[in-house]
Amino acid sequence: MLSKKVQSYIKLQVLSGMANPSPPVGPALGQRGLNIMKFCNEFNERTRSLEKGIPTPVLITVFFDKTFIFVIKTPPVSVLLKRKLLLKRGSDKPKHNVVGYITKTQLIEIAKIKLVDVFCDLKSTISCVEGTARSMGILIKK
């Protein structure tokens, strides 16, 4: 079997279940001559199991014959933290203003979700989630 030659990669962040031809999807795919509606329909179908409207990173591999494949990643840690703690946004001054508290158990839950996308062990992933939480003004309960 011959493999297809890769033309380019496109990284986008699309709301789960809500892909449509408007920006950022339309312009990014349209300028490469790809079928925008095919992507939107397939993306919406594959993200149906996720909560609707969660920002979801997607990596699209574009081939020279104008076909494509894509991989859906897990939502960013900041989004997962805000959803877990029911926050609207992080702190504007993280070291001075606290917007919420998170337990170690909740950190581990988020780290296990992100473990699919990272190339490290659970302990390192937990450490990364802790760092993101601190940078958002979230204190970690002991």
BALO-142685 format. One record per atom (N, C-alpha, C, O): residue number from 1; residue in one letter; atom name; x, y, z. Coordinates in nm, 4 decimals, m for minus. Last residue first. Layout:
<pts>
PT num residuo atomo       xx       yy       zz
PT NUM       A    CA        X        Y        Z
...
</pts>
This chain:
<pts>
PT num residuo atomo       xx       yy       zz
PT 142       K     N  m0.4571   2.0652   5.0681
PT 142       K    CA  m0.3709   1.9533   5.1092
PT 142       K     C  m0.4538   1.8366   5.1554
PT 142       K     O  m0.3990   1.7333   5.1938
PT 141       K     N  m0.5810   2.2298   4.7829
PT 141       K    CA  m0.6032   2.1868   4.9214
PT 141       K     C  m0.5144   2.0676   4.9494
PT 141       K     O  m0.4983   1.9796   4.8649
PT 140       I     N  m0.4455   2.4782   4.5899
PT 140       I    CA  m0.4581   2.3334   4.6013
PT 140       I     C  m0.4707   2.2978   4.7486
PT 140       I     O  m0.3837   2.3306   4.8293
PT 139       L     N  m0.6049   2.7614   4.4407
PT 139       L    CA  m0.5200   2.7017   4.5439
PT 139       L     C  m0.5495   2.5539   4.5569
PT 139       L     O  m0.6627   2.5094   4.5376
PT 138       I     N  m0.5906   2.9327   4.1428
PT 138       I    CA  m0.6613   2.8247   4.2127
PT 138       I     C  m0.5648   2.7649   4.3143
PT 138       I     O  m0.4551   2.7224   4.2782
PT 137       G     N  m0.4884   3.1099   3.9596
PT 137       G    CA  m0.5321   3.1609   4.0890
PT 137       G     C  m0.6133   3.0610   4.1688
PT 137       G     O  m0.6952   3.0991   4.2526
PT 136       M     N  m0.3792   3.0086   3.7359
PT 136       M    CA  m0.5153   3.0610   3.7226
PT 136       M     C  m0.5671   3.1198   3.8536
PT 136       M     O  m0.6777   3.1736   3.8580
PT 135       S     N  m0.1438   2.9050   3.8173
PT 135       S    CA  m0.1367   3.0211   3.7284
PT 135       S     C  m0.2745   3.0825   3.7034
PT 135       S     O  m0.2848   3.1953   3.6552
PT 134       R     N  m0.2370   2.6819   3.9607
PT 134       R    CA  m0.1753   2.7948   4.0318
PT 134       R     C  m0.1730   2.9204   3.9455
PT 134       R     O  m0.1975   3.0303   3.9952
PT 133       A     N  m0.3248   2.5250   3.7432
PT 133       A    CA  m0.4191   2.5696   3.8467
PT 133       A     C  m0.3631   2.6901   3.9218
PT 133       A     O  m0.4337   2.7885   3.9438
PT 132       T     N  m0.0843   2.4770   3.6127
PT 132       T    CA  m0.1896   2.5523   3.5436
PT 132       T     C  m0.2897   2.6068   3.6444
PT 132       T     O  m0.3343   2.7210   3.6330
PT 131       G     N   0.0430   2.3251   3.8119
PT 131       G    CA   0.1008   2.4504   3.7654
PT 131       G     C  m0.0015   2.5376   3.6953
PT 131       G     O  m0.0049   2.6589   3.7162
PT 130       E     N  m0.1254   2.0997   3.8242
PT 130       E    CA  m0.1081   2.1860   3.9418
PT 130       E     C  m0.0543   2.3231   3.9014
PT 130       E     O  m0.1010   2.4255   3.9513
PT 129       V     N  m0.0794   1.9952   3.5708
PT 129       V    CA  m0.2142   2.0430   3.6038
PT 129       V     C  m0.2087   2.1355   3.7254
PT 129       V     O  m0.2781   2.2371   3.7299
PT 128       C     N   0.1898   1.9197   3.6026
PT 128       C    CA   0.1528   2.0194   3.5012
PT 128       C     C   0.0151   2.0787   3.5304
PT 128       C     O  m0.0047   2.1994   3.5162
PT 127       S     N   0.1618   1.7223   3.8018
PT 127       S    CA   0.2433   1.8408   3.8274
PT 127       S     C   0.2093   1.9532   3.7288
PT 127       S     O   0.2010   2.0695   3.7684
PT 126       I     N   0.0164   1.5332   3.6615
PT 126       I    CA  m0.0443   1.5978   3.7788
PT 126       I     C   0.0301   1.7268   3.8098
PT 126       I     O  m0.0315   1.8288   3.8405
PT 125       T     N   0.2142   1.4589   3.4789
PT 125       T    CA   0.0917   1.5224   3.4301
PT 125       T     C   0.0199   1.5943   3.5438
PT 125       T     O  m0.0317   1.7044   3.5247
PT 124       S     N   0.3978   1.3350   3.6463
PT 124       S    CA   0.4366   1.4558   3.5735
PT 124       S     C   0.3148   1.5319   3.5235
PT 124       S     O   0.3125   1.6550   3.5255
PT 123       K     N   0.2392   1.1148   3.7301
PT 123       K    CA   0.2945   1.2085   3.8276
PT 123       K     C   0.3331   1.3410   3.7611
PT 123       K     O   0.3037   1.4478   3.8148
PT 122       L     N   0.1828   0.9748   3.4923
PT 122       L    CA   0.0744   1.0405   3.5663
PT 122       L     C   0.1286   1.1450   3.6627
PT 122       L     O   0.0704   1.2527   3.6760
PT 121       D     N   0.4365   1.0398   3.2367
PT 121       D    CA   0.3652   0.9585   3.3338
PT 121       D     C   0.2617   1.0420   3.4103
PT 121       D     O   0.2547   1.1639   3.3946
PT 120       C     N   0.4021   1.1580   2.8937
PT 120       C    CA   0.4721   1.1435   3.0213
PT 120       C     C   0.3849   1.0630   3.1174
PT 120       C     O   0.2735   1.0233   3.0833
PT 119       F     N   0.2927   1.2823   2.6626
PT 119       F    CA   0.3880   1.1720   2.6528
PT 119       F     C   0.4707   1.1618   2.7800
PT 119       F     O   0.5936   1.1575   2.7753
PT 118       V     N  m0.0634   1.3464   2.6429
PT 118       V    CA   0.0747   1.3814   2.6784
PT 118       V     C   0.1639   1.2580   2.6726
PT 118       V     O   0.1162   1.1446   2.6770
PT 117       D     N  m0.3230   1.2592   2.5897
PT 117       D    CA  m0.2557   1.3463   2.4936
PT 117       D     C  m0.1083   1.3747   2.5227
PT 117       D     O  m0.0363   1.4223   2.4349
PT 116       V     N  m0.4049   1.1017   2.8052
PT 116       V    CA  m0.4208   1.0489   2.6697
PT 116       V     C  m0.3355   1.1276   2.5703
PT 116       V     O  m0.2813   1.0695   2.4763
PT 115       L     N  m0.3889   1.2614   3.0282
PT 115       L    CA  m0.2854   1.1590   3.0090
PT 115       L     C  m0.2896   1.1001   2.8678
PT 115       L     O  m0.1875   1.0537   2.8172
PT 114       K     N  m0.6109   1.4169   3.0720
PT 114       K    CA  m0.5054   1.4704   2.9858
PT 114       K     C  m0.3977   1.3679   2.9520
PT 114       K     O  m0.3229   1.3866   2.8561
PT 113       I     N  m0.7515   1.2527   3.2519
PT 113       I    CA  m0.8136   1.2899   3.1247
PT 113       I     C  m0.7054   1.3339   3.0257
PT 113       I     O  m0.7073   1.2935   2.9095
PT 112       K     N  m0.5728   1.2465   3.4632
PT 112       K    CA  m0.6046   1.1206   3.3947
PT 112       K     C  m0.6712   1.1474   3.2603
PT 112       K     O  m0.6498   1.0727   3.1648
PT 111       A     N  m0.5833   1.5130   3.5460
PT 111       A    CA  m0.4583   1.4600   3.4911
PT 111       A     C  m0.4834   1.3300   3.4148
PT 111       A     O  m0.4208   1.3066   3.3115
PT 110       I     N  m0.8415   1.5233   3.6521
PT 110       I    CA  m0.8097   1.6026   3.5333
PT 110       I     C  m0.6830   1.5497   3.4664
PT 110       I     O  m0.6761   1.5422   3.3437
PT 109       E     N  m0.8062   1.3489   3.8724
PT 109       E    CA  m0.9100   1.3221   3.7716
PT 109       E     C  m0.8788   1.3955   3.6416
PT 109       E     O  m0.8884   1.3374   3.5335
PT 108       I     N  m0.6069   1.4847   4.0148
PT 108       I    CA  m0.5765   1.3541   3.9567
PT 108       I     C  m0.6781   1.3179   3.8486
PT 108       I     O  m0.6413   1.2626   3.7450
PT 107       L     N  m0.7506   1.7088   4.1001
PT 107       L    CA  m0.6334   1.7244   4.0136
PT 107       L     C  m0.5999   1.5940   3.9421
PT 107       L     O  m0.5685   1.5937   3.8231
PT 106       Q     N  m0.9379   1.5867   4.2676
PT 106       Q    CA  m0.9846   1.6532   4.1465
PT 106       Q     C  m0.8698   1.6750   4.0476
PT 106       Q     O  m0.8882   1.6616   3.9266
PT 105       T     N  m0.7615   1.4971   4.4678
PT 105       T    CA  m0.8430   1.4009   4.3939
PT 105       T     C  m0.8928   1.4611   4.2630
PT 105       T     O  m0.8905   1.3949   4.1592
PT 104       K     N  m0.6639   1.7355   4.5721
PT 104       K    CA  m0.5717   1.6469   4.5011
PT 104       K     C  m0.6492   1.5457   4.4158
PT 104       K     O  m0.6074   1.5126   4.3049
PT 103       T     N  m0.9011   2.0033   4.5125
PT 103       T    CA  m0.8441   1.8952   4.5925
PT 103       T     C  m0.7484   1.8122   4.5065
PT 103       T     O  m0.7523   1.8186   4.3836
PT 102       I     N  m0.8995   2.3571   4.4816
PT 102       I    CA  m0.9128   2.2258   4.4195
PT 102       I     C  m0.8445   2.1221   4.5085
PT 102       I     O  m0.7426   2.1503   4.5717
PT 101       Y     N  m1.0620   2.6720   4.4968
PT 101       Y    CA  m0.9789   2.5704   4.5614
PT 101       Y     C  m1.0047   2.4373   4.4932
PT 101       Y     O  m1.1169   2.4079   4.4522
PT 100       G     N  m1.0546   3.0041   4.3476
PT 100       G    CA  m1.1131   2.8767   4.3864
PT 100       G     C  m1.0112   2.7851   4.4517
PT 100       G     O  m0.8923   2.8159   4.4607
PT  99       V     N  m0.9331   3.2453   4.3122
PT  99       V    CA  m1.0664   3.2299   4.2543
PT  99       V     C  m1.1325   3.0983   4.2937
PT  99       V     O  m1.2531   3.0819   4.2755
PT  98       V     N  m0.7369   3.4753   4.4829
PT  98       V    CA  m0.7732   3.3340   4.4725
PT  98       V     C  m0.9158   3.3246   4.4179
PT  98       V     O  m1.0076   3.3877   4.4703
PT  97       N     N  m0.4954   3.7129   4.4044
PT  97       N    CA  m0.6392   3.6850   4.4116
PT  97       N     C  m0.6656   3.5362   4.3898
PT  97       N     O  m0.6219   3.4784   4.2902
PT  96       H     N  m0.2146   3.6927   4.3957
PT  96       H    CA  m0.2797   3.7808   4.4921
PT  96       H     C  m0.4276   3.7495   4.5109
PT  96       H     O  m0.4791   3.7589   4.6223
PT  95       K     N  m0.1204   3.5386   4.1949
PT  95       K    CA  m0.0528   3.5258   4.3246
PT  95       K     C  m0.1197   3.6082   4.4329
PT  95       K     O  m0.0854   3.5951   4.5504
PT  94       P     N  m0.2965   3.6078   3.9722
PT  94       P    CA  m0.2939   3.4748   4.0336
PT  94       P     C  m0.2283   3.4647   4.1706
PT  94       P     O  m0.2760   3.3891   4.2553
PT  93       K     N  m0.4888   3.8372   3.8827
PT  93       K    CA  m0.3613   3.8437   3.9562
PT  93       K     C  m0.3473   3.7139   4.0355
PT  93       K     O  m0.3823   3.7097   4.1535
PT  92       D     N  m0.7129   3.7501   3.7620
PT  92       D    CA  m0.6346   3.8473   3.6872
PT  92       D     C  m0.4980   3.8690   3.7535
PT  92       D     O  m0.4033   3.9137   3.6886
PT  91       S     N  m0.7979   3.3996   3.7688
PT  91       S    CA  m0.7666   3.5247   3.8369
PT  91       S     C  m0.6889   3.6194   3.7461
PT  91       S     O  m0.6090   3.5756   3.6634
PT  90       G     N  m1.0231   3.2591   3.5206
PT  90       G    CA  m0.9177   3.2544   3.6200
PT  90       G     C  m0.8941   3.3912   3.6796
PT  90       G     O  m0.9624   3.4876   3.6451
PT  89       R     N  m1.3848   3.2364   3.4935
PT  89       R    CA  m1.2509   3.2682   3.4442
PT  89       R     C  m1.1502   3.2551   3.5578
PT  89       R     O  m1.1867   3.2418   3.6746
PT  88       K     N  m1.6022   3.0986   3.5995
PT  88       K    CA  m1.6199   3.1706   3.4735
PT  88       K     C  m1.4837   3.1990   3.4094
PT  88       K     O  m1.4677   3.1876   3.2878
PT  87       L     N  m1.6036   2.7707   3.7430
PT  87       L    CA  m1.5512   2.9072   3.7377
PT  87       L     C  m1.5806   2.9691   3.6012
PT  87       L     O  m1.5833   2.8993   3.4998
PT  86       L     N  m1.6512   2.5074   3.8352
PT  86       L    CA  m1.7623   2.5964   3.7980
PT  86       L     C  m1.7196   2.7437   3.8010
PT  86       L     O  m1.7902   2.8293   3.8543
PT  85       L     N  m1.4486   2.3297   3.8617
PT  85       L    CA  m1.4732   2.4187   3.9760
PT  85       L     C  m1.5858   2.5186   3.9513
PT  85       L     O  m1.6132   2.6041   4.0355
PT  84       K     N  m1.4582   2.1967   3.6163
PT  84       K    CA  m1.4606   2.1183   3.7402
PT  84       K     C  m1.4994   2.2055   3.8600
PT  84       K     O  m1.5731   2.1618   3.9484
PT  83       R     N  m1.4354   2.4075   3.4333
PT  83       R    CA  m1.5573   2.3250   3.4356
PT  83       R     C  m1.5701   2.2492   3.5683
PT  83       R     O  m1.6789   2.2392   3.6250
PT  82       K     N  m1.1768   2.5000   3.4929
PT  82       K    CA  m1.2920   2.5900   3.5075
PT  82       K     C  m1.4225   2.5113   3.5144
PT  82       K     O  m1.5108   2.5451   3.5933
PT  81       L     N  m1.0273   2.2676   3.4304
PT  81       L    CA  m1.0280   2.3235   3.5668
PT  81       L     C  m1.1495   2.4133   3.5887
PT  81       L     O  m1.2171   2.4033   3.6911
PT  80       L     N  m1.0770   2.2422   3.1553
PT  80       L    CA  m1.1177   2.1348   3.2467
PT  80       L     C  m1.1240   2.1846   3.3908
PT  80       L     O  m1.2152   2.1484   3.4652
PT  79       V     N  m0.9586   2.4797   3.0654
PT  79       V    CA  m1.1027   2.4579   3.0437
PT  79       V     C  m1.1536   2.3506   3.1401
PT  79       V     O  m1.2603   2.3658   3.1997
PT  78       S     N  m0.6921   2.4331   3.1345
PT  78       S    CA  m0.7629   2.5485   3.1914
PT  78       S     C  m0.9142   2.5332   3.1774
PT  78       S     O  m0.9890   2.5700   3.2680
PT  77       V     N  m0.6276   2.2110   2.9753
PT  77       V    CA  m0.6363   2.1956   3.1208
PT  77       V     C  m0.7146   2.3114   3.1831
PT  77       V     O  m0.7944   2.2903   3.2744
PT  76       P     N  m0.8235   2.1782   2.6707
PT  76       P    CA  m0.7125   2.2327   2.7488
PT  76       P     C  m0.7360   2.2195   2.8993
PT  76       P     O  m0.8502   2.2171   2.9450
PT  75       P     N  m0.9728   1.8550   2.5783
PT  75       P    CA  m0.9780   2.0004   2.6012
PT  75       P     C  m0.8583   2.0487   2.6834
PT  75       P     O  m0.7981   1.9707   2.7572
PT  74       T     N  m0.7889   1.6171   2.3771
PT  74       T    CA  m0.8714   1.6500   2.4932
PT  74       T     C  m0.8701   1.8017   2.5143
PT  74       T     O  m0.7760   1.8690   2.4724
PT  73       K     N  m0.8148   1.6064   2.0123
PT  73       K    CA  m0.7419   1.6023   2.1396
PT  73       K     C  m0.8381   1.6310   2.2552
PT  73       K     O  m0.9543   1.6650   2.2332
PT  72       I     N  m0.8746   1.4302   1.7229
PT  72       I    CA  m0.9341   1.5174   1.8234
PT  72       I     C  m0.8601   1.4969   1.9548
PT  72       I     O  m0.8447   1.3843   2.0022
PT  71       V     N  m0.7310   1.4298   1.4102
PT  71       V    CA  m0.7248   1.3707   1.5435
PT  71       V     C  m0.7805   1.4723   1.6412
PT  71       V     O  m0.7380   1.5879   1.6421
PT  70       F     N  m0.8175   1.3690   1.0655
PT  70       F    CA  m0.7966   1.4546   1.1813
PT  70       F     C  m0.8034   1.3760   1.3107
PT  70       F     O  m0.8696   1.2728   1.3211
PT  69       I     N  m0.7297   1.3783   0.7186
PT  69       I    CA  m0.7701   1.3021   0.8366
PT  69       I     C  m0.7506   1.3961   0.9544
PT  69       I     O  m0.6751   1.4928   0.9445
PT  68       F     N  m0.8109   1.4557   0.3771
PT  68       F    CA  m0.7581   1.4875   0.5085
PT  68       F     C  m0.8031   1.3843   0.6102
PT  68       F     O  m0.9013   1.3128   0.5902
PT  67       T     N  m0.7423   1.5380   0.0328
PT  67       T    CA  m0.8115   1.4621   0.1358
PT  67       T     C  m0.7470   1.4976   0.2690
PT  67       T     O  m0.6419   1.5614   0.2733
PT  66       K     N  m0.5957   1.6543  m0.1704
PT  66       K    CA  m0.7062   1.7325  m0.1095
PT  66       K     C  m0.7939   1.6488  m0.0166
PT  66       K     O  m0.9084   1.6856   0.0097
PT  65       D     N  m0.3663   1.5239  m0.2339
PT  65       D    CA  m0.4838   1.4948  m0.3170
PT  65       D     C  m0.6114   1.5588  m0.2608
PT  65       D     O  m0.7221   1.5214  m0.2995
PT  64       F     N  m0.1821   1.5895  m0.0365
PT  64       F    CA  m0.1748   1.6592  m0.1647
PT  64       F     C  m0.2961   1.6339  m0.2539
PT  64       F     O  m0.3256   1.7153  m0.3414
PT  63       F     N  m0.3512   1.6110   0.2864
PT  63       F    CA  m0.2715   1.5418   0.1858
PT  63       F     C  m0.2781   1.6173   0.0529
PT  63       F     O  m0.3679   1.6988   0.0315
PT  62       V     N  m0.3418   1.7292   0.6152
PT  62       V    CA  m0.3884   1.7537   0.4784
PT  62       V     C  m0.2932   1.6850   0.3816
PT  62       V     O  m0.1713   1.6982   0.3922
PT  61       T     N  m0.4522   1.6616   0.9289
PT  61       T    CA  m0.3443   1.6295   0.8367
PT  61       T     C  m0.4000   1.6398   0.6952
PT  61       T     O  m0.4937   1.5685   0.6592
PT  60       I     N  m0.5446   1.8505   1.2029
PT  60       I    CA  m0.5877   1.8025   1.0716
PT  60       I     C  m0.4634   1.7806   0.9848
PT  60       I     O  m0.3803   1.8702   0.9697
PT  59       L     N  m0.6174   1.8312   1.5307
PT  59       L    CA  m0.5025   1.8361   1.4412
PT  59       L     C  m0.5442   1.7704   1.3101
PT  59       L     O  m0.5750   1.6513   1.3057
PT  58       V     N  m0.8027   2.0206   1.7642
PT  58       V    CA  m0.8053   1.9193   1.6590
PT  58       V     C  m0.6837   1.9414   1.5680
PT  58       V     O  m0.6511   2.0547   1.5327
PT  57       P     N  m0.9286   2.0962   2.0890
PT  57       P    CA  m0.8214   2.1038   1.9895
PT  57       P     C  m0.8324   1.9896   1.8882
PT  57       P     O  m0.8671   1.8768   1.9233
PT  56       T     N  m1.2301   2.2302   2.1828
PT  56       T    CA  m1.1621   2.1033   2.1602
PT  56       T     C  m1.0542   2.1195   2.0538
PT  56       T     O  m1.0853   2.1533   1.9396
PT  55       P     N  m1.4292   2.3884   2.4137
PT  55       P    CA  m1.3220   2.4092   2.3165
PT  55       P     C  m1.2373   2.2821   2.3043
PT  55       P     O  m1.1808   2.2335   2.4023
PT  54       I     N  m1.7591   2.2679   2.4366
PT  54       I    CA  m1.6268   2.2683   2.5010
PT  54       I     C  m1.5211   2.2923   2.3935
PT  54       I     O  m1.5221   2.2238   2.2912
PT  53       G     N  m2.0090   2.2413   2.3156
PT  53       G    CA  m1.9542   2.3744   2.3352
PT  53       G     C  m1.8202   2.3811   2.4063
PT  53       G     O  m1.7716   2.4908   2.4340
PT  52       K     N  m2.1484   1.9598   2.4788
PT  52       K    CA  m2.1530   2.0517   2.3654
PT  52       K     C  m2.0946   2.1879   2.4038
PT  52       K     O  m2.1258   2.2428   2.5095
PT  51       E     N  m1.9471   1.7065   2.6072
PT  51       E    CA  m2.0406   1.8136   2.6394
PT  51       E     C  m2.0338   1.9175   2.5274
PT  51       E     O  m1.9250   1.9579   2.4865
PT  50       L     N  m1.9052   1.4297   2.3768
PT  50       L    CA  m1.8551   1.5340   2.4673
PT  50       L     C  m1.9660   1.6336   2.4981
PT  50       L     O  m2.0649   1.6438   2.4255
PT  49       S     N  m2.0297   1.2775   2.1859
PT  49       S    CA  m2.0270   1.2243   2.3227
PT  49       S     C  m1.9761   1.3264   2.4244
PT  49       S     O  m2.0005   1.3122   2.5442
PT  48       R     N  m1.9861   1.4170   1.9483
PT  48       R    CA  m2.1224   1.4087   2.0024
PT  48       R     C  m2.1250   1.3634   2.1485
PT  48       R     O  m2.2113   1.4053   2.2255
PT  47       T     N  m1.7590   1.4262   1.8078
PT  47       T    CA  m1.7591   1.4950   1.9376
PT  47       T     C  m1.8969   1.4944   2.0027
PT  47       T     O  m1.9201   1.5643   2.1014
PT  46       R     N  m1.8154   1.2957   1.5695
PT  46       R    CA  m1.7164   1.2356   1.6595
PT  46       R     C  m1.7107   1.3032   1.7959
PT  46       R     O  m1.6617   1.2430   1.8915
PT  45       E     N  m2.0030   1.4741   1.4557
PT  45       E    CA  m2.0415   1.3358   1.4859
PT  45       E     C  m1.9454   1.2738   1.5878
PT  45       E     O  m1.9890   1.2070   1.6816
PT  44       N     N  m1.8481   1.7013   1.4198
PT  44       N    CA  m1.9657   1.7070   1.5074
PT  44       N     C  m2.0113   1.5674   1.5484
PT  44       N     O  m2.0531   1.5457   1.6621
PT  43       F     N  m1.6607   1.5976   1.2330
PT  43       F    CA  m1.6168   1.6470   1.3636
PT  43       F     C  m1.7340   1.6484   1.4622
PT  43       F     O  m1.7204   1.6020   1.5753
PT  42       E     N  m1.8288   1.5400   1.0138
PT  42       E    CA  m1.7553   1.4316   1.0797
PT  42       E     C  m1.7090   1.4729   1.2195
PT  42       E     O  m1.7168   1.3940   1.3136
PT  41       N     N  m1.9274   1.7987   0.9521
PT  41       N    CA  m2.0194   1.6883   0.9843
PT  41       N     C  m1.9487   1.5766   1.0590
PT  41       N     O  m2.0018   1.5238   1.1567
PT  40       C     N  m1.6849   1.9401   0.9028
PT  40       C    CA  m1.7794   1.9837   1.0067
PT  40       C     C  m1.8710   1.8696   1.0492
PT  40       C     O  m1.8902   1.8462   1.1685
PT  39       F     N  m1.5701   1.7953   0.6845
PT  39       F    CA  m1.5015   1.8056   0.8129
PT  39       F     C  m1.6010   1.8386   0.9241
PT  39       F     O  m1.6017   1.7728   1.0281
PT  38       K     N  m1.7699   1.8384   0.4932
PT  38       K    CA  m1.7340   1.7007   0.5299
PT  38       K     C  m1.6646   1.7018   0.6660
PT  38       K     O  m1.6955   1.6201   0.7526
PT  37       M     N  m1.7642   2.1160   0.4704
PT  37       M    CA  m1.8820   2.0518   0.5302
PT  37       M     C  m1.8539   1.9072   0.5701
PT  37       M     O  m1.9078   1.8586   0.6695
PT  36       I     N  m1.5132   2.1549   0.3427
PT  36       I    CA  m1.5400   2.2093   0.4764
PT  36       I     C  m1.6567   2.1377   0.5430
PT  36       I     O  m1.6482   2.1024   0.6606
PT  35       N     N  m1.2880   1.9965   0.1660
PT  35       N    CA  m1.4332   1.9932   0.1804
PT  35       N     C  m1.4687   2.0315   0.3246
PT  35       N     O  m1.4557   1.9505   0.4164
PT  34       L     N  m1.0108   2.2155   0.0809
PT  34       L    CA  m1.0701   2.0965   0.1435
PT  34       L     C  m1.2219   2.1097   0.1531
PT  34       L     O  m1.2765   2.2200   0.1488
PT  33       G     N  m0.8382   2.4149  m0.0112
PT  33       G    CA  m0.9256   2.3454  m0.1057
PT  33       G     C  m0.9909   2.2209  m0.0500
PT  33       G     O  m1.0235   2.1293  m0.1256
PT  32       R     N  m0.7053   2.5708   0.1596
PT  32       R    CA  m0.6318   2.4521   0.1134
PT  32       R     C  m0.7185   2.3663   0.0207
PT  32       R     O  m0.6772   2.2580  m0.0208
PT  31       Q     N  m0.8852   2.7609   0.2261
PT  31       Q    CA  m0.7656   2.8052   0.1539
PT  31       Q     C  m0.6798   2.6899   0.1068
PT  31       Q     O  m0.5911   2.7082   0.0234
PT  30       G     N  m1.0724   2.6070   0.3730
PT  30       G    CA  m1.1039   2.6571   0.2398
PT  30       G     C  m0.9807   2.6987   0.1618
PT  30       G     O  m0.9732   2.6735   0.0416
PT  29       L     N  m0.9653   2.5630   0.6264
PT  29       L    CA  m0.9787   2.4504   0.5343
PT  29       L     C  m0.9992   2.4974   0.3905
PT  29       L     O  m0.9494   2.4349   0.2968
PT  28       A     N  m0.9562   2.8260   0.7304
PT  28       A    CA  m0.8404   2.7368   0.7439
PT  28       A     C  m0.8470   2.6210   0.6442
PT  28       A     O  m0.7457   2.5850   0.5843
PT  27       P     N  m1.2154   2.9353   0.6805
PT  27       P    CA  m1.0957   2.9894   0.6161
PT  27       P     C  m0.9751   2.8938   0.6194
PT  27       P     O  m0.9013   2.8831   0.5215
PT  26       G     N  m1.3786   2.7416   0.8395
PT  26       G    CA  m1.3957   2.7711   0.6971
PT  26       G     C  m1.2703   2.8244   0.6306
PT  26       G     O  m1.2225   2.7652   0.5338
PT  25       V     N  m1.2856   2.7477   1.1166
PT  25       V    CA  m1.2841   2.6279   1.0329
PT  25       V     C  m1.2845   2.6612   0.8837
PT  25       V     O  m1.1987   2.6131   0.8097
PT  24       P     N  m1.3104   2.9640   1.2895
PT  24       P    CA  m1.1819   2.9434   1.2235
PT  24       P     C  m1.1806   2.8301   1.1215
PT  24       P     O  m1.0838   2.8171   1.0465
PT  23       P     N  m1.5418   3.1141   1.0567
PT  23       P    CA  m1.4076   3.1070   1.1168
PT  23       P     C  m1.4116   3.0378   1.2522
PT  23       P     O  m1.5103   3.0527   1.3242
PT  22       S     N  m1.8005   2.8786   0.9391
PT  22       S    CA  m1.7514   3.0117   0.9761
PT  22       S     C  m1.6111   2.9988   1.0372
PT  22       S     O  m1.5658   2.8881   1.0662
PT  21       P     N  m1.8946   2.6197   0.8968
PT  21       P    CA  m1.8023   2.6790   0.8000
PT  21       P     C  m1.7509   2.8191   0.8344
PT  21       P     O  m1.6652   2.8719   0.7636
PT  20       N     N  m1.8770   2.4578   1.2249
PT  20       N    CA  m1.9501   2.5096   1.1096
PT  20       N     C  m1.8523   2.5835   1.0189
PT  20       N     O  m1.7384   2.6080   1.0588
PT  19       A     N  m1.9047   2.2565   1.5103
PT  19       A    CA  m1.8217   2.2973   1.3971
PT  19       A     C  m1.9122   2.3446   1.2840
PT  19       A     O  m2.0116   2.2796   1.2514
PT  18       M     N  m2.0144   2.1712   1.7530
PT  18       M    CA  m2.0614   2.2975   1.6962
PT  18       M     C  m1.9742   2.3459   1.5800
PT  18       M     O  m1.9703   2.4660   1.5535
PT  17       G     N  m1.9108   1.9580   1.8928
PT  17       G    CA  m2.0470   1.9468   1.8431
PT  17       G     C  m2.0988   2.0706   1.7725
PT  17       G     O  m2.2161   2.0753   1.7353
PT  16       S     N  m1.6860   2.1669   2.0635
PT  16       S    CA  m1.7349   2.0321   2.0387
PT  16       S     C  m1.8820   2.0336   1.9978
PT  16       S     O  m1.9653   2.1004   2.0590
PT  15       L     N  m1.5327   2.4324   1.8966
PT  15       L    CA  m1.6267   2.3951   2.0015
PT  15       L     C  m1.6881   2.2596   1.9676
PT  15       L     O  m1.7366   2.2393   1.8563
PT  14       V     N  m1.1885   2.4001   1.8101
PT  14       V    CA  m1.3276   2.4097   1.7673
PT  14       V     C  m1.4178   2.3679   1.8832
PT  14       V     O  m1.3829   2.2778   1.9595
PT  13       Q     N  m0.8863   2.5006   1.7229
PT  13       Q    CA  m0.9614   2.4751   1.8452
PT  13       Q     C  m1.1068   2.5052   1.8112
PT  13       Q     O  m1.1438   2.6200   1.7868
PT  12       L     N  m0.6421   2.3549   1.5003
PT  12       L    CA  m0.7557   2.4417   1.5309
PT  12       L     C  m0.8100   2.4084   1.6686
PT  12       L     O  m0.7829   2.3017   1.7237
PT  11       K     N  m0.3771   2.3140   1.2875
PT  11       K    CA  m0.4184   2.3018   1.4272
PT  11       K     C  m0.5291   2.4027   1.4523
PT  11       K     O  m0.5117   2.5222   1.4282
PT  10       I     N  m0.2925   2.1338   1.0073
PT  10       I    CA  m0.3693   2.2488   1.0551
PT  10       I     C  m0.4079   2.2200   1.1997
PT  10       I     O  m0.4641   2.1148   1.2304
PT   9       Y     N  m0.0236   2.0502   0.7939
PT   9       Y    CA  m0.1002   2.0222   0.9150
PT   9       Y     C  m0.1726   2.1500   0.9542
PT   9       Y     O  m0.1208   2.2602   0.9366
PT   8       S     N   0.0270   1.9451   0.4493
PT   8       S    CA   0.0411   2.0344   0.5650
PT   8       S     C  m0.0404   1.9820   0.6828
PT   8       S     O  m0.1147   1.8844   0.6723
PT   7       Q     N   0.0686   1.7251   0.2769
PT   7       Q    CA   0.0903   1.8616   0.2298
PT   7       Q     C   0.1141   1.9556   0.3472
PT   7       Q     O   0.2078   2.0354   0.3463
PT   6       V     N   0.1943   1.4002   0.2681
PT   6       V    CA   0.1349   1.5041   0.3514
PT   6       V     C   0.1704   1.6419   0.2952
PT   6       V     O   0.2870   1.6714   0.2693
PT   5       K     N   0.1168   1.1508   0.0395
PT   5       K    CA   0.2125   1.2537   0.0767
PT   5       K     C   0.1393   1.3641   0.1523
PT   5       K     O   0.0366   1.4148   0.1073
PT   4       K     N   0.0027   0.8257   0.1372
PT   4       K    CA  m0.0201   0.9557   0.0743
PT   4       K     C   0.0848   1.0538   0.1230
PT   4       K     O   0.1357   1.0415   0.2344
PT   3       S     N   0.1595   0.5104   0.0750
PT   3       S    CA   0.1086   0.6117   0.1671
PT   3       S     C   0.0959   0.7438   0.0925
PT   3       S     O   0.1689   0.7701  m0.0031
PT   2       L     N   0.0587   0.2169  m0.0866
PT   2       L    CA   0.1334   0.3421  m0.0915
PT   2       L     C   0.0736   0.4418   0.0060
PT   2       L     O  m0.0483   0.4548   0.0171
PT   1       M     N   0.0842  m0.1179   0.0000
PT   1       M    CA   0.0000   0.0000   0.0000
PT   1       M     C   0.0893   0.1250   0.0000
PT   1       M     O   0.1836   0.1351   0.0784
</pts>
